[in-house]
Amino acid sequence: MSARELITEHLDLWTGAVTKKSSSGRGSSGKVELTGIKKLRELILELAVRGSLVDQDPSDESAQELLERCLRAKADSVELGKLKKARKHAAITSDDTPFGLPQGWVWSRLDDLVRVINGRAYKKHEMLSSGTPLLRVGNLFTSNDWYYSDLELEEDKYIDSGDLIYAWSASFGPFIWDGGRAIYHYHIWKLDLFDGEAVDKRFLYLYLKAITEEIKSSGSGIAMVHMTKAKMEELIVPVPPLEEQHRIVQKVDELMALCDRLEQQTSDQLEAHETLVDTLLGTLTQSESATELADNWARLAAHFDTLFTTEQSIDKLQQTVIELSVRGFLVSTNDDGGEPAEILLNRLRNEKQRLIVIKKAKDNGKIHQNAPKEPPYDIPSSWTWVRFRELIWCYRGHNPPKSEFKTEPQPGYVRFIQITDFKTDANKVFVPQTSRNKMVHKGEIIMAAYRHIGKLSRNMEGAFNVALCKILEFEPMERDFVELLIRTDLVTGELLRASERGHIPSMHSDHLLSLLVPLPPLVQQRKIVKRVAELATLCDRLKERLNQASETRCQLAKTIVEQGLSA
């Protein structure tokens, strides 16, 4: 199969292979990585630098002649004092080469093609707010914060548009600079071609981009990976005939433009799909009666297989189930022999008063200024609207001094729970078990009250910090139903909207306690919890099948790449 066929005959696979990006905070970020197109870009680069992307032309000037021209230019640089005495390199053997070369190509050390020039390290007082731009590694990848310099430097410490550079510390990769005249930091190399008529810098850029992960893995350092200049100069580089270099660069440009179009097309399709899912799920939560809900659900169910094809769409379906559950739409709300909500509310108030007397809760009668004043929708007649403080109490944790932290468990110490522990156990911390430290036990609800507002956990045990809030439901409230309430737009959604007014999202406990929430009879709470759990299980199975299919597509994309490169 030709390179063109390898790329074009699998377009559905390239565009269909997607994976979910990692996310934090409430719910799903909705972001996906276009894994297939990413693999396609990698394949194009690999085929290009191996000589499999364009045809060879026997009439092209041989690459060996080009290399000899580069070596002569290098010798001239030494003679003129632009370069120190050339280093001697070991001969390139078949053991050194990662793949075979087409006819007319040769291998070369990078040191024989370019002069690798270090940038300059800058002291803090030399980094100014005006002057010549100072290019740092961060500016090439993520940062738009610039420093400047008024220093007069040697000419080789400057770069101009069109220069080939390479970032080699923490973040790695080649760039053809297009930002005008600038000076560059020590963690960037300028790759100055000995003979610009023998090597197309754009081809060299493609090769360095193709092997950047290998370059990074061969680096050193723990806190910050970096590459040495000596290792960089030792790199072996395939050199095609010059005209073929030009053809390769042109073809890669064409195919990368195709990838751009596929990427945009796929992103547009995913966005349109997400909008459609949001719209149809919105009709469910906007239903004003069981009859209207049934009609809206029938409309959605008719297209179920085409709507819920991504993990984020299933997450949204699950969230919609929760929203419907606390509106009384998932179970029968007819009289089932249980006590009415008003009687349950009196029992809860009595329990709250008991806890106040023994100082396990407080009587907070003040309504937070941002709390809703009127119920947002109708609920079944057997239910009632209450402020959340009628059902729960909450309190923040405590931050012991870091001097008390231990990284290993020991007698008299307990796990210290922080927001980061919601995602990983990689950074466990232990603190003394004292009366100052607030405790949570497995099964109890703790909620993020800082940054990741509303994020919940019920499977941790230990002391917890001030950025977390423990939720204590009054008996006989169903704890699982309290969790459902917290996960709704009525609670977490309202808290998030209020927190956005601050620089860093944070929650006030009195705001949480002041929110309006629906209170069903206890029997109905239990039925709702059971029904939501059943539907959550179905959603999990749907996700599992989806992830299996996604893994299959990604593996197929990987296999095609491997087969294409081994051909």
Secondary structure, DSSP 8 states (H G I E B T S, - for coil): --HHHHHHTTHHHHHH--EE----SSS----EE-HHHHHHHHHHHHHHHTT-SS---TTS--HHHHHHHHHHHHHHHHHTTSS-S--------TTT-SS---TT-EEEEGGGTEEEEE-B---GGG-BSSSEEEE-HHHHHT----EEE-----GGGEE-TT-EEEEEBSSEEEEE--S-SEEEBTTEEEEEES-TTTS-HHHHHHHHHHTHHHHHHT-B-SSS-B--HHHHHH-EEEE--HHHHHHHHHHHHHHHHHHHHHHHHHHHHHHHHHHHHHHHHHHHHT--SHHHHHHHHHHHHTTHHHH--SHHHHHHHHHHHHHHHTTT-SS--S--SS--HHHHHHHHHHHHHHHHHTTSS-------TTS-SS-SS---TT-EEEEGGGTEEEEE-----GGG-BSS--TTEEEEE-GGGGT-STT--EEE--TTS-EE-TTSEEEE-BSSTT-EESS--EEE-TTEEEEEE-TTS-HHHHHHHHTSIIIIIHHHHHHTTSSS-B--HHHHHH-EEEE--HHHHHHHHHHHHHHHHHHHHHHHHHHHHHHHHHHHHHHHHHHHHH-
